[in-house]
C-alpha cells in the first residue's frame, strides 16, 4: 500500500448522496458520510498514518493491478494479476435516488477469483470525524461494529476477521469461481448494537446487477450521438455521482484538501455547491437530454433566491452546502499532515463570504437555458428574479474577488463585468418572452453601459486582447473564454480572435491552459499551480466557435490523454502531467461535455 498514491490513481463510487475514492491498489482512502460534506470516516489520502482506510487487496506483493469501470456504470473493478491467479475486487454503493436524506449508506466490496488461486487481505481502520474522534470495536462472528460519538459503522464480512486494536483485519484464499464479500454500512447515531442481516453471495450478486441496471438505464437516457461517447458518458456519470439527489445540488468535487501544488498551501474544501458550477451544468445536462437533473438544480437555485428575498444584502452567496445551508466556516485541521505534506488541510471554505458578481450572470444564464423545462415560477418567482436584477443594476460596478476566488484583494475583473452583462441580457429576454413586468429601461441601460465599459477598459492595446481586470498590468485570464458562449462578443469578431491568439501565446502550454499567471497577477497565495483542466475545455469550445476546428479537435483529443485510467479528471494538470487538486472535479467534466457538443456541431456543419 503506497503511503500516498497519485491523486489520479483512483476511481469514484457513490450512492447519489455521498461518495468514496478507491485506489488502484484496492484501498478506500477517502469516504465521508452521510453526505459529501460530512466528516470523513476514511481519510488516508490526507494523512496516511492517522486518516484511516479500508484495504482489500491480493496478498501477493508481486501482483500487478488494473482498475476499470464496468461499462456505462459506477461499478468499479480492481483486478489483481499474479502467476498464481487473477482476482478482482468489485466496489459499488447501491444508488439512492430518494428525495429524503438517508441516515444509512453502504459501500459493498465483493472479491472473487477468476483464474487460479488468490489470497486476499482485508484491513478496516476507520477514523471518524476527520480522525478527531475515538471509536470502540465490538467483534462478532459475522463482522464488527465500530462506535464513535454520533455515528456507528457496521462491517459485515464473509472473510474471517480478527481484532487489531480497535480495528479489524483478516485474509481468505479463494479458488477459481469462489467469492467473498464485505459490506461497510454507516449509520447516524449510536446504533442499536445489532448488525444488519449477514450478506450472502447470492444477495450481493443481485444488488450488483441492480446497480448495473440502474446506471446503464440512466446512461441510455442520453441523446448524445457524437464522436466521443465514452468520454461524454463517463463525464455524465461522474456529474450524476457528484449530485446530491435529495436537493439536486452538485458538489464541486468529492474531496477536500487535495493540493493544487504538492507541498503548497492551495488546499481547499470543494464538497459544496457553487452557484457558478451548478448554473453552467444546466446547459450541459440539457444538451445530453437529462431534463430531470437540470430541472432539479433550477429549483435548488430558485430556492436560494427565495430565501434571501427581502432580507437585504447580497441576494446570493457564491456557494452553499448541498441542502442550501449558507454557513461554511473555514478551519484548518492541523492534526492532519496533508497529502504528501501539503498543509494546511482546510475544512469549510472562507471564499463563501467573498463578493463575486459574476454568479448573477451564471445564475440567469442557467435559469434562461432551463426555462423550457423548469416549472414556471409564477408571478412571485419572477418578482424575486426581477428584484435581484434591480439590485444588480445598483451593484454591478464594484471591485470583487472574481471567479478564481483570489485572496489578494478586490479588482475590477473583466469577467465579472461580462457576466453581469449576461445577467441583464438574459433577464431582458425572459421578460420579453414571457411578458413579465420589469424595469427594462434600467436593465437595458445597465447592460449597455457594461458592454461599453468592458470595450473601453477591459481591452489592452499592448496585448491586443481582453484582459483580466481594468488598469495596471495587462494580464490574460482564461475565464474570458466564456465571452462568446454567453453572447457578449461574436466568436469570430477580430478583437476576439486576437484575444485567442494572445491566450495561445501566454496561457497555453502544449494545448493545456493556465487560468492566469499568478506571478503577473498576485492572488494572495504562495506557490504556483498547474494548468486548469476546465480552462482547456473552455479553450476547445472557444476555438470551435471561432471556426478553428483543427486545433480545437487536436486540443480536445489530446486532453483525453490526461484523463486517468478510468476517464476521470482532477482540477489541474501539473508540470509532469500529473493530476492535481480535488478529485474528480465536476466543473472539468461538465466543460468536457459542453466542449464535445460544441465541437461535434461545428464538425458536422463543416462536413455538411
N, C-alpha and C positions, 0 to 999 in steps of 0.2 A: 504494500500500500504506500503510494507516494505521499509524502507529507503534504505537498500542495500540488496536485495535478494542474495542468494548464486550465485556465478558465473555460476554454472551448472544449475541453475533454469531458463533456457531459451531455446527457440527454435530459429532457424535461418530461415529467409525468404530472398529471393533476386531475382533480375531480370537479373543476369549474368553480371552486371556492378557495382552493389553495393548491400548492404545487411543491414538488420536490425535484432536486437535481441528483442524478445518478452518474457517477464517473464510469469511464470505460473499463475500470477495474472492478465494477460491481459494488461501489461504495456509495451509499446515500450520505452525502456530506453537506446537504442543505435541505431543511424541511421545517416549515413553520405552520402551526395550526392553532385554532380552527380557520383562520383567514390568512391571506397572503401577508398582511401586515401584523400578524400575531407574533408573540415571542417565539424564538426558534426552539426546536427540540434537538435537531442535529445541525451543527454549525462548524464542522471541522474545516470547512472552506475558509473560515475566518480565524480559526485557531485550532491547529491540528491536535494539540495536547488537551485543550480544555473544552473545545466546542461540541464534541460528541459526534458519533457516526453509527451507521448500520451497514456492516460489511457482509456480503455473501459472495464468495469467490472460490475458484478452484484452488485446491491445496498445493498443487504442483507449481513451484516457483518458476518453472520454465515455460508454463503455459502462455501462449500469446492470446491477445484479446481483440475482439472486434465487436463493435456496437452498431445497431441499426434499429430502425422503426419497422414494425410490421406494417406493410404498405397501407397508406392512407388512414393511419390510426395514430393514437398517442400511446401505443403499447410498445415498450422499449425492450429490446432483446440484447443481452450482453453475452457473447459467445466466447468460451474458453477452449482453446485447441492445444492439445499436448500429444506426445507419442502414445500415451495410454488411452486416450479417448477425447471426445468432444462433448462438452456440456454447455448448458445455457441457463442464464438467469433471466426470467421474464418479469418485468416490473410494470405495474399499472395501478391506477386508482379508479374505482368504479365511478363513472360520471354521475353527477348530481345536478340536474337542471332545475331543482326546486327554487321557487321564489322565496322560500323560507330558509334563513341561515341554519345550517346544521351544526349540532354540537358533537358530531361524531364523524371522523374522517379516517379512511382506511387505505393503507398502502399494502398492496399484495405483491409478494415476491415468490415466484414459483421457480424451482430448479429441476432440471431434468438432464439425463444423459442420452445423447442421440447416437453416439458411437463409442464402443469400448466401455471403459470403466473410468469414472471420475470421482474423486473425493472432494466434497465441498466443505468449506469452513464458514461458520457464521459467528459474528460478534454484534451484539446490540448494546450500545453505550449511549443512551440518551442523556442530554444535559439541558435541563429545562430553563426557560426564561433567560435565553442568551448565556447559558452556563452560570447564572447567578443563583439558581435555586438548587438545593439538595433534594434527593429523592430516596425512597425506600423501595426495596425489591421484595416481592413475595414470589417464590418459585414453586410451581405446581407441576404435576405430571404433563399436562398438555401445553404448558407455556409459562408465562411470567407476567406479573403486574408491577408496573413502576408507578409509584405515587409521589407526586410533588404538590406543593400548595396550589390549589385551584385547577389542577389537571391530573388526569390519570391516563396512562397508556398501557395497553394490553398487547402482548406478543404471544400469538398462538402459533405453534410450530410442530410439524411432524418430524423435524430434526431434534434429536435429544439435546437438551440444554443442561448446562451446569452453571452454578453461581461463580462469578468472578467479581468479588466485592459486592457492589450494588448493581452490577451489570451481569450479562449472561454471554456464554459462548458455547459452541458445540461443533460437531462435524458429522458427516454422513457420507458413506460411499454408495454410489448408485451405478448399477449396471445399465446397459443399453435398454431404453424403454421405461426405466424407473423414474419416478418423480417424487419431489418433496415440496412442501410449501411453508411459508412463514408469513403471517398476517399481522401487521402492526396497526393498531387502532388507537386513535387519540380521542379522548372524551373530555369535555369541560367538567369541572367539579372534581370532587374527591372520589367519585365512583362508588359502587356498592360492593366492591371487592370480589365480584363474580365475573369470571371470564365469559365472553360470549360462547356459543356452541363451538366446539372444535372444528377446524376446517377439514374437509375431505378433498381428495384429489379430484373426484368427480364434480363436487360442488364448485371448486375453484376453476376447473376447466370450463364449466358452464358460465361462470362470471367472466372469464376471459373472452369467450365468444360473444357474450352480451356486450362487452365493452367494444370489441372489434366491430360488431354490427352497428352500434351507436355511431362511432366515428366514421365508418365508411358510408353509412346513410347520410350523415351530415355533409361530408365532402361531396357526395353525389348531388347535393343541392346547389353546388357552384355552377354558374353558367360560363366559367372561363373555358375557352376553346382555343387559346393562343399557343405560342411556341414553347412555353416553359411551364407545363402543367405541374411537374414535380416540385419545382421551387415555389410556385404560387400556392399550390395546395398545402405544402409544408408550412408556409408562412401563415396561411389562413388557419390551419390547425393550431399553430403557436399563438396567434391572436385570440383564438377561442379559449385556449388553455389559460391565458393571462387575463381573462374576463371573469369578474365575479358575478355569477349567474343571478343571485338574488336581486341585484340592482342594475345589471348590465354595464357596470363600470369597469373598464380595462385598467390594469396597473401598468406602469411604465416598464417594469421588469420583475422577475420573480425574486430577486436577491437585493441585498443591501451590502454596502461596504466594499464591493469589489473595485479595485483601483483602476483609474484611467492611466496611471503610471505606476508600475510596481515600485514599492518603497516610498511613494509620494503621498500627498495629503488629499488628493481629489477622490475621496471615497464617500459616496453618497448613498442614502437610502431611497431606493426607487420603487418601493412597494405601494405606491399611492397612485391616484388617478389625476392626471394633468388635464385641464380643460383643453389645452392645445392638442395633445396627442389624441385624446378621445374624439375631439371635433374633426380632426383630419382623417380619422379612421372611418367616419361615416361614408365618405365617398368611396373609399376602398372597399368597404363591405357591400355597398350597393352595386359597385361595378361587378362584384362576384355573384350578386343575387342573394346575399344574406340580409334580407329585409328585416327579419325579426331582430337581429343583433344591432343593426343600425337604428332601428326604431327605439330599442331599449335605451340606447345611450342618449338619444334626443330627449327622452322622458327624464332621464337622470339629470341632464343639463338643465332642462326646464325647471326641475325641482330646485336646483341650486339658485336659479334666478328668483323663483317664487319665495324662497326662504329669506332672501335678502331684501325683498321689496319693502319699501317704506322705512327701512332701518337706517338710511343714511350711509355715507361712506362708500367704499368700493362695492359695486354690485356683485362682482365675482372675485374669488380667491383663485390663485393660479393652480392650486392643487388641493385635493381633499382625500380623506380616507374613502374606501370603497363604498361605505354606507352614507357618505356625504358629510361626515363629521369634519369640521374645519381645523381642529386643533392638532398640529403636528410638531409639537415642541421638539427641538433638536437637542440631543445629548450625546456624549461620547462614552463608549464602552471601553474604558481604559484597561480593563482586565483581559481583553482580547488583544492578541498581538497583531491581528490583521493578516490578510492574505500575503504570505511571504514578507511579513514585516511592514505591510502598508498600513500606517496608522495616521490619524485616529480612525477607529471604526465608529461611524456615526449612525445613530438611531433617531428617527424623525427627520425633518427637513426644514431648516430655517428659511429656505427660499420661499416657503409658503407665505411669508409675510412681505415678500417683495412686490413692488409695483411693476407689472408687465402689461403694458397697454395693448400689446398685440393679441392677447387672448380674446378680446372682444371681436376682432376680425375673424379669428378661427371659429369662435362660437357661432357668429352669424353665418359664416361660410358653411359650417356643418349643418346648422338648422335649415338653411336655404337649400342645401343639397338634399337634405332628407325630407323636404316639405311634401314630396309626393307620396311618402309612406307613413309619415308621422300622423297620429291622431290630432285633429285640429285642436289647438289650444283654446279656441274660443276668444271672445272679446277680452276677458280678463287676462288671459295669457298674452294676447297681443299687446295690451296696455303695459304689461310688465316689460315686454321687449322694447316697446316704444320709449318707456321711461328710461330704460338702460341707454338707448341711443341719445336721448335728450341729455342724460348725464355725461355721456361721452363727448357730446358737442361742446360741453364746457371744460372737458378734462383732457382731451387728446394731446394738446400742445404742451406737454410736460416731459422732462427727462425721466427715464425709468431705468430699470436694471436690464431690460432686454431679454430676448428669447433664451440666451445661454446662461441666465441666472448668475451673471458675474457678481463678484463681491468687491469690485474696485471702485464703486461709486456710480451714480446715475449719469446717463448720457442721453443726448437726443438721437436715439437709434433710428436709423432709416427704416429698418424692417418694422419696428413698432408703428411708425407713421403709415407705412404701406398697408398694414393690416387694419389700422383704424380707418383708412380709406375703404378697405374691403367691407368693414362693418357697415359703414353708411351706404355703400353701393348695394350690398345685399338687402339692407333694410328698406331702401327705396324700391327695390324690385319687388320685395314681398308686399309692401304697402300697395303698390300698383296692381300686382297680380291678384291679390285677394281683396282689393278695395277697402283697405283698413285706414282709419283715421291716423294721421301722422303729421308732424311739423316738417313737411317735405322741403319747404324753403330753407329751413335751418339745416337740415341734414344735407341738402344739396350744396349749400354754401360751405359747410364743413368739408364735405367730400372734395369739392373743387379746390378749396384752399390747401388741403393736404397735398393734392397732386402737384399744384404749383410750387409748394414749398419743397417737396422732395426733388422736383426737377431742378430747382434753383440751388438748394443747399445739400442735397444728397448726391450730387454729381461732382466728380473730380475731373477737372480738365487735365491734370497731370497724369492720372491713371486712365483717363477716358473710360470711366466706369462709375457705376453707382457704388457708394462705399458704406462702411459700417455705421458711421454716425456723423453728424454735422460737425464741422470745424476740426481743427487740429490735423494730425497726420491722416493721409488717405489710406485707410485700412480696408481691405476686401473682406467680405463676410458671406459665407455660403448660404445663410438664411435667405438672402435676397434671390436665390434660385427659385423661390416660390412666386416671385413677382408676376411672371406670365401665367402661371396656373390660376391665380386669383383674378386675372384680367387687368391688373394695374398697367401693364405695358404689353404691346403686341410682341409675340415671341420672335418675330423677325425684324423688329424695329432696329435701325442701325445702332442706336445707343445701347440696346440690349445685347446685340451681337458683339459689340465692342466690350461690354461688361463680361460676357462669356470668355472672350479672348484674354481679358485681364485675369480672370479667375484661373484660367488654364495656366497662365504664367506663374501665378503666385500661390494658389491654393491646391493645385492638382499635382500629385506625385505618382507617376506611373498609374494613372487612371483613378487613384484614390484621392479623396477630397478632405482637406482640413476645414474645420469650422472657420477659423481665423488664425492669425499669428499672435499668440499671447505676448511675444517679445515686442511686437509693434503696437499692440493694444493691451496693456496690462489689465488683468482681470482680478487682481487682488489675491491671487493664489500662487504658491511656489510650484516650480516644476513645469513639465510640458505634458503633452498628450499625443495620442495617435491620430490618424485620420478618422473622420467621423463617418460611420457606415451609412447613417441616414443621409448625410450630405452627398455621398457618392450616388445614391439612388435619385436624389433630387437633381443632381447634375445630369443623369441619364434622361430624366423627364424633360429638363430644360433643353438639352441637346436635341431630343426627338421633336419637341415643339418647334425648335428653330430650323428643322429640316436637315440637321447634321446627323443623318441616320447611321452612317458607317461608324463614326466614333461613339455614338450612343450605344449601338449594339455591341461594339467591342468592349466598352466600359462595363456594360451590364453583364455580359457573359464572363468577363474577366473577374468581376466582383463575385460571381458564383464560386470561383476557386478559393475564395477566402472564407466561405461558409465552413462550419465544422463538419465532422464526419457524418452527422445526421441532418445537415441542412440548416443549422441554427446560427444566428449572428448575435454577438455581444454588441456593445455600444460602439467600440472603436477597433481599429486595426493598428497594432504597434509597429515600430520600425523594422522588426524582423518578421512581420507577417502574423504575429500572434494576436489573438483577440483579447481585448482589454475592456474593463468596465463591467457594469451589471449585466446579467445574462439570464435568458436571452432578452433582448430589448424589443419591446413591441413596436416602437416608433420605426426601427430599422425594417421590421418585417412588413409593416403597413406601407412604407415607402417603396419597398420592393414590389408590392402588389400594384401600386399606382404607376410605378415606372414601367412594369411589364405591360399594363393595359395601354398606357400612352404609346409605348414603343410598338406594340402589336398593331395598334390602329394606324400609326404612321407608316409602318412597313406594308400593311395591307393596301393603303392608299397608293403607295409608290408602285406596288406590283400591279394594282388595278389600272 
